[in-house]
Amino acid sequence: MKYSKLLNRAFFHFIKILLWIVLIFQFNIANAGFVTVKVEDAGVFNWDSIQQWAPGFGSNGPVSLNWNPNNDFFTELLAYDKGYSGGAAAFCWYGESCALQLSVTAENTAIHLQSFVLGYYGYGNYVQYNVVDMATQTSILQDSPWVDGNLSSIVSVNASSNIGFMILFGPDGFNGGINNITYSYLATPIPAATWLFGTGLVALISFTRQSRLYQFVKAFRD
């Protein structure tokens, strides 16, 4: 009898510790910090290719940034440190379909694209943008806002993908530029509900085995 109680107590302490580990793990994942990528931090001279001189600039953890995803001289993003609504920005020569790609490079991981900023070099103009979810190859957000030359425009995306996003802007992507790309990433492990189900199943099996063990010991003593 004492042996059975000791087993039960040790087992339930183990389950309690396991549940705490799962909850803490989930809490840390849910509170992953945001990363804001600023063109002025790339250390690239004006008019130079960001991808060529700072490959993958802004990448963090399992998220990789490509400033020239089309491998095209006319649409690759170039750096400029001032003048785009009063700040730095990335622009492209051709001005149309300027592209920035954010990709997930690890399994069981998702990227959350929070926002980015559009600036304009000059008085102001309408700058069209299109955000494509690479998992579905569909546009999830597009618009053509007026971007003032003195005040940048924040584009709130607030979307997640397990593959990544492509941000396209233009057709005036020469005078229009992008900056302050804000994102975060999180692991997508076995859901907490599955963890709890598995833990409960282990508990049930263990309890059944302990009951059989106790009955066997009791029968042997009798």
C-alpha positions as CSV (number, residue, x, y, z in Angstrom):
1,M,0.0,0.0,0.0
2,K,2.8,2.4,0.9
3,Y,4.7,1.5,-2.2
4,S,1.6,2.3,-4.4
5,K,1.1,5.7,-2.7
6,L,4.7,6.5,-3.3
7,L,4.4,5.7,-7.0
8,N,1.3,7.7,-7.4
9,R,2.8,10.7,-5.7
10,A,6.0,10.6,-7.8
11,F,4.0,10.2,-10.9
12,F,1.7,13.1,-10.3
13,H,4.7,15.3,-9.5
14,F,6.3,14.3,-12.8
15,I,3.0,15.3,-14.7
16,K,2.9,18.6,-12.9
17,I,6.4,19.5,-13.9
18,L,5.8,18.4,-17.5
19,L,2.7,20.6,-17.7
20,W,4.6,23.6,-16.3
21,I,7.3,23.0,-19.0
22,V,4.7,22.9,-21.7
23,L,3.0,26.1,-20.5
24,I,6.2,28.0,-20.1
25,F,7.4,26.9,-23.6
26,Q,4.1,28.1,-25.1
27,F,4.3,31.4,-23.2
28,N,7.8,32.2,-24.5
29,I,6.8,31.4,-28.0
30,A,3.7,33.6,-27.9
31,N,5.8,36.5,-26.6
32,A,8.4,36.5,-29.3
33,G,9.7,40.0,-29.9
34,F,9.3,42.0,-33.1
35,V,12.3,42.8,-35.4
36,T,12.3,46.2,-37.2
37,V,14.5,46.3,-40.2
38,K,15.8,49.8,-41.0
39,V,17.6,50.5,-44.3
40,E,19.9,53.0,-42.7
41,D,21.4,50.2,-40.5
42,A,22.5,48.2,-43.5
43,G,25.8,50.0,-43.9
44,V,25.4,50.3,-47.6
45,F,26.2,53.4,-49.6
46,N,23.6,55.4,-51.5
47,W,22.5,53.8,-54.8
48,D,24.2,50.5,-53.9
49,S,22.4,47.1,-54.0
50,I,21.5,46.0,-50.5
51,Q,21.5,42.3,-51.4
52,Q,24.9,42.5,-53.1
53,W,26.7,44.5,-50.4
54,A,24.7,43.2,-47.3
55,P,23.3,39.9,-48.4
56,G,20.2,38.9,-46.3
57,F,20.3,42.2,-44.4
58,G,17.6,42.1,-41.7
59,S,17.4,38.3,-41.5
60,N,16.8,37.0,-38.0
61,G,16.6,33.4,-36.8
62,P,14.6,31.3,-39.2
63,V,13.5,34.3,-41.3
64,S,15.6,35.3,-44.3
65,L,15.3,38.6,-46.3
66,N,16.1,38.9,-49.9
67,W,16.3,42.4,-51.4
68,N,16.6,41.0,-54.9
69,P,14.3,38.0,-55.1
70,N,13.9,38.3,-58.9
71,N,17.6,38.5,-59.5
72,D,17.0,41.5,-61.7
73,F,19.0,44.7,-61.9
74,F,16.0,46.8,-62.5
75,T,13.8,45.6,-59.6
76,E,16.5,44.9,-57.0
77,L,16.3,47.2,-54.0
78,L,18.9,50.0,-53.6
79,A,19.7,52.0,-50.4
80,Y,19.3,55.7,-49.9
81,D,19.8,57.3,-46.5
82,K,17.6,60.4,-46.6
83,G,14.9,62.3,-48.5
84,Y,12.2,59.7,-48.5
85,S,9.6,61.4,-46.5
86,G,12.5,62.7,-44.4
87,G,14.2,59.4,-43.9
88,A,16.0,56.5,-45.5
89,A,14.4,53.9,-47.8
90,A,15.0,51.1,-50.3
91,F,14.0,51.8,-53.9
92,C,14.6,50.3,-57.3
93,W,15.7,51.6,-60.7
94,Y,12.8,50.5,-62.7
95,G,10.2,51.7,-60.3
96,E,7.7,48.9,-61.0
97,S,7.5,45.6,-59.1
98,C,10.2,46.6,-56.7
99,A,10.4,43.4,-54.5
100,L,11.4,42.4,-51.0
101,Q,11.0,38.8,-50.0
102,L,10.7,37.5,-46.4
103,S,11.1,33.7,-46.3
104,V,10.8,31.1,-43.5
105,T,13.8,28.8,-43.6
106,A,12.9,26.3,-40.9
107,E,10.1,23.7,-40.5
108,N,7.4,24.2,-38.0
109,T,7.9,27.9,-38.0
110,A,5.7,30.9,-39.0
111,I,6.5,34.5,-39.8
112,H,4.2,37.3,-38.7
113,L,4.5,40.4,-40.8
114,Q,3.4,43.3,-38.7
115,S,4.0,46.4,-40.9
116,F,6.2,48.4,-43.1
117,V,6.7,52.0,-44.0
118,L,6.4,53.8,-47.4
119,G,8.2,57.0,-48.1
120,Y,8.4,59.4,-51.0
121,Y,11.2,61.4,-52.5
122,G,9.6,64.7,-53.6
123,Y,6.3,66.4,-53.1
124,G,4.3,63.2,-52.8
125,N,2.4,60.7,-55.0
126,Y,0.3,57.6,-54.9
127,V,2.5,54.5,-54.3
128,Q,0.9,51.1,-55.1
129,Y,1.8,48.1,-53.0
130,N,0.9,44.4,-52.9
131,V,1.6,41.9,-50.2
132,V,1.6,38.3,-51.4
133,D,1.4,35.2,-49.1
134,M,3.9,32.8,-50.6
135,A,2.1,29.8,-49.0
136,T,-1.0,30.4,-51.1
137,Q,0.5,32.6,-53.8
138,T,-2.3,35.0,-53.3
139,S,-2.5,38.7,-52.5
140,I,-3.5,39.4,-49.0
141,L,-3.2,43.2,-49.0
142,Q,-3.0,45.8,-51.7
143,D,-3.7,49.5,-51.9
144,S,-2.4,52.7,-53.6
145,P,-2.2,55.3,-50.8
146,W,-1.0,58.9,-51.1
147,V,2.5,59.1,-49.6
148,D,3.5,62.6,-48.6
149,G,7.0,63.7,-49.2
150,N,7.2,65.0,-45.6
151,L,5.4,62.3,-43.8
152,S,5.9,58.5,-44.3
153,S,2.9,56.1,-44.4
154,I,2.7,53.1,-42.2
155,V,1.2,50.0,-43.8
156,S,-0.3,47.6,-41.3
157,V,-0.3,44.0,-42.5
158,N,-0.7,41.9,-39.4
159,A,-0.6,38.5,-41.1
160,S,1.2,35.2,-40.6
161,S,2.6,32.6,-43.0
162,N,4.5,29.4,-42.7
163,I,6.3,30.1,-46.0
164,G,6.8,33.8,-46.2
165,F,5.7,37.1,-47.9
166,M,6.6,39.0,-51.0
167,I,6.2,42.8,-50.8
168,L,5.9,44.5,-54.2
169,F,5.6,48.2,-54.6
170,G,5.5,50.7,-57.5
171,P,5.0,51.7,-60.3
172,D,6.7,54.7,-58.8
173,G,9.2,52.7,-56.9
174,F,12.0,55.0,-57.8
175,N,10.7,58.0,-55.9
176,G,8.7,55.7,-53.6
177,G,10.6,53.6,-51.1
178,I,10.2,51.1,-48.3
179,N,11.6,51.0,-44.8
180,N,11.0,49.9,-41.2
181,I,9.8,46.4,-42.1
182,T,8.6,44.9,-38.8
183,Y,8.1,41.2,-38.3
184,S,8.4,38.4,-35.8
185,Y,8.6,34.6,-36.0
186,L,7.4,31.8,-33.8
187,A,7.8,28.1,-33.7
188,T,4.6,26.0,-34.4
189,P,5.2,22.8,-32.4
190,I,2.6,20.3,-31.4
191,P,-0.4,22.3,-30.2
192,A,-0.9,22.6,-26.4
193,A,-4.1,20.7,-26.7
194,T,-2.2,17.8,-28.2
195,W,0.4,18.0,-25.5
196,L,-2.3,17.9,-22.9
197,F,-4.0,15.0,-24.6
198,G,-0.8,13.1,-24.8
199,T,0.0,13.8,-21.2
200,G,-3.4,12.6,-20.2
201,L,-3.0,9.4,-22.2
202,V,0.3,8.7,-20.5
203,A,-1.3,9.4,-17.2
204,L,-4.1,7.0,-17.9
205,I,-1.7,4.2,-19.1
206,S,0.6,4.7,-16.1
207,F,-2.4,4.7,-13.7
208,T,-3.7,1.5,-15.2
209,R,-0.3,-0.1,-14.9
210,Q,0.1,1.0,-11.3
211,S,-3.4,-0.3,-10.5
212,R,-2.4,-3.7,-12.0
213,L,0.8,-3.6,-10.1
214,Y,-0.9,-2.9,-6.9
215,Q,-3.5,-5.7,-7.4
216,F,-0.7,-8.1,-8.2
217,V,1.3,-7.1,-5.1
218,K,-1.9,-7.3,-3.0
219,A,-2.8,-10.8,-4.4
220,F,0.8,-12.0,-3.8
221,R,0.7,-10.9,-0.2
222,D,-2.7,-12.4,0.4
